[in-house]
Every structure is written in C-alpha cells, then in structure tokens.
Amino acid sequence: MAVPVVKGKKSDDERFAGAYFTTTTEIYVPISGRGIQGATSHQLGTNFAKMFEVQYEDQKGVKKDVWQTSWGLSTRSIGAMIMVHSDNMGLVLPPRVAQVQVVIIPILKKGDDMEALSKNAQEVYDKLKKAGVKVVLDDRENYNPGFKFNHWELKGTPIRLELGKKDFEKQEMRCCKRHNGEKFQLKTDTLDQRIPEMLEEIHHEMFNKALKAR
C-alpha cells in the first residue's frame, strides 16, 4: 500500500482486553494530523483457552491450556491508504494494490486512420498483458477522451497511456502518472519493458512522499 508505519507495542491502557500484550503498526494520516491503527497482533496467553476449554495433551498425556495469539489486518488500513495518498481529484492507488495499473485511451478524431490507431492500441494492450501488467483498453465509443481521463483519474489508476494521431506517427504514446501528474512521451516498442519498471518506481515514490509527510 506504500504506507509507512510505526511499529511498536501498545500501552497497557491501549492493549487488547484480556491479552498479555499487543504489538501494532500505526499509520500517520497527514491530512488530519492523527494516527490510525493499521494491523495488530495480540498475545492472549491462556486466558481465552481457559474460558473456552481449549486444551491439548502434552507428551506425558497431561491436559494443558493452549497459548494463543490473535492478529488482524483491518479494512481500516484501506481507509488509511486512501487518506494518505488520495487528492481532490479522487483516489490515488499504489500499483501493487490497484486492480487496473494502466489504462490505454485511443484518441480518435474524424479524418484519422481510426482502424490503424485502434489496431496499434490493441497491440500495446496485448504486449503489456503479456508482460504481466494489469491493463485495460478503454475503447468505448460513447464517451469522449476527456470523460475517460476523468473516469480513470477518479479511480486512481496509476498510469494512463494516450494514443493520438501524432503519437501514432512518431510511434509513441503519451504517458500520464496519476500520483504526481507528470506527463511525457514513451516509445511504443519499449512499453512492455518500461511500464513494469515505472510501476515499481511509482510505488517507491509514493512511499517516500508519505514517509516525508510523516
């Protein structure tokens, strides 16, 4: 999730009721200036085993209460990730958890060779899919490019690739990073190598930004 945490042990007042101790990863949320509990692990000892009669037989055949632990990664961590990374345009998702890492949007206009542009966009989609990238080709004809840009920004998709007539002629694509708004050109024939590298770079950039804010 590209979210830095503070690892530690809960105070006696904060630990899980009935536990000997609780370890935790706390997340700092810059937007509110507050901390939020990420994941916890509780050493319960034999307290709950005695209550629920959870026992085992040792090597001598003597019944004993088990020692138990309890741990959890709460859905609150997803909320913390959203609060740490997102902005006024919507979600900003780290590549490792994004359901869609890259969206390809062909920009088709009257007079363009639409068939060639569409074919090129499909080829890029196939190459990225083969490279293990979670990619979507948004070739819906009932929405204009501006609507699609906004749609995928709102969803927090890490990378947007645009393919227009001039890009096609130069054998390039326009690349837009969601987390920092950076835009630049990429050669089409290197995308299957460059995009996976870029997704890793984005992860570390997002983590370091959150770490600096903390």
N, C-alpha and C positions, 0 to 999 in steps of 0.2 A: 504493500500500500504506500510505500515511500514516505512513511510517517516515522519520525524519530521518537523514541520512548525513553522514559527514565525508569530504570529497573530498581526495585527495592523491596523492602519488607514493610507491611502495614503496621501502624502503631496498634497498641492493644485496643484502643477505642475503635479503630477502623477495621480490624481483622474480622473475618467471618465468624459469626456466633457459633461457639462450640468447637472451634478449631484451636490447635496449639499455636499456629502462626499462619499468616497469609503472605505469599510473595505476589508481586504485582508489576505490571508495566503501565506507567502513567503517561498520558498523552497531553501535551500542552496545545491549547487552541488559541492562536494569536488573536483571532477576531474578537474573542470575548475576554482574553487575558486569564482564562481559567484552565484548570487541569481536568481531565476526564479519565476515568479508569478504562484501560484497554482490555488486558487479559489478566486473570488471576489464577493462582494455584494455592489450594488450602491443604495443610497437613492436619488431618482430622484426628489423628491418633486412634484410640479405640472407643472414643465417645459414642459415635453412631453405631458401631458394631455391638456395643452393649445394649443400646436401645432396641435394635432390630435383631439381636441374636445372630449376628453373622460370625460364624466360627470356623476354625479349621482344626485338624488333628496334627499334632507335631509328631516327630519321629518316635516318640515313646507312647503315642496313642492318647495323649492328653489334649482335651479340647481347649482352645485358646481363642480369644477375641482377635479378629484381624485388625491390622493397622491400615487405614485408608487415606487416600488423597482424593481431592476433587479439583478439577480445573476447568476453565472455560474461556473461550474467545467469543466475547459477546457481540451481538449485532450492533451494539453501541459503537464498536470500532469502525463500522461502515459510516455511521454518522460523523464520527471524529474525522475520518478520511475526507468526507465531503466538506466539513468545516475548515479543515487545514488547507486544502488545495483549491477549492472552487472560487469562482468570482461572480461578478454581476451579470455575466452572460450565461451562466449555468454551471453544470458540472465540469470539473477538470479531473479526468481519471488517469491514474498511473497505468502505463502499458500492461503491466503484469496482471492487472485485475480487470482491464477493460474488455467487455465482450466483443467489441469491434475496435481493433487497433488502428486500422487505416480505412478510410473511405475514398473511393475514386469517383470523381464527378466530371463527366464529359460536358463540355460547354458547347452546345450545338446551336448554330445560327443558320438562318436561311442563306443559301448560296454556298455554304461549306460542303465539303465532301463528307456527309454525315456517316455514310457507310464505312469509309476508311477510318474516321475518328472513332466510331463505335468498335470497330474491329481492333484498333490499337488499344483502346481502353480494356477490352476483353483479354487481350494478350498480356497486358500488365497485371490484370487481376489473376490470371492463371499462373503467372510467374511468381507472384507474391504468395499465392495459396500454396504453391509447391514448396516455397521457402519456409513454410510454417507460420506465416503471418495471418492473423485473423482479420480478413479483409472483406469489404462489401463494395460492390459496384452499384452505385445509385444511378441507374439509367431510366428512372421514372420520367415519362414524357409529360405528365400532367402537372409538374412543378418546375418553376424556373430555377436557375442556378442559385440566385440569392436566397430563395426559400430553403434550398438544400443546405447551403452553407450554415444558415441559422439553425436548421434542424439538427445537424451533426455537432455544431458548437454546443448547443444546449445539452446534448447527450454526453459531452465531454470526450469525444473521440480524439485520441492523441495526435493523429496525423491526417490531414486532408490533402489529397492529390487532385489537382485540376488539370484537365486536358482540353485546351482550346486549339484553334486553327494554327496560331503562331507557334504554340508549344509543339504541336504535331510536326510542323515543317522543320523545326530545329531538333526534332527527336528528343524533346524534353517534356517535363511535367512541372507544374507549379506546386511547390510543397509548402504547406502551412502547418506550423506547430501550434497546437491548442494551448499548451501551458504558458507560452510566453508571446504568442502572436507573431513569431518570426516567420518571414516568407522568403523563399529563394527558389532557384531553378535546379532541377536534378536531371541528369541524363537518363533516358528511359532504359538503356541497356545495362545500367548499373543498379537499378532499383532493387532487384532481388538480393543484392549484397548490402547495399547502403541502408535500406529501410530497417532490417533487423538490428543493425548496428545503432541506428538512430533511436530505435525504441529503448535500447539499453541506456543510451546517453540521456534520453528524456527522463527515465527512471531516476538516474543519479542526480540530474539537475533539479528535479522536483524534491528529492530527499534533501539535498544540500540547501535549497531555498527554505524548506521547512525547518531545517536544523538551524540555519542562520536566524530565522524569525524567532525561534525558541530562545 
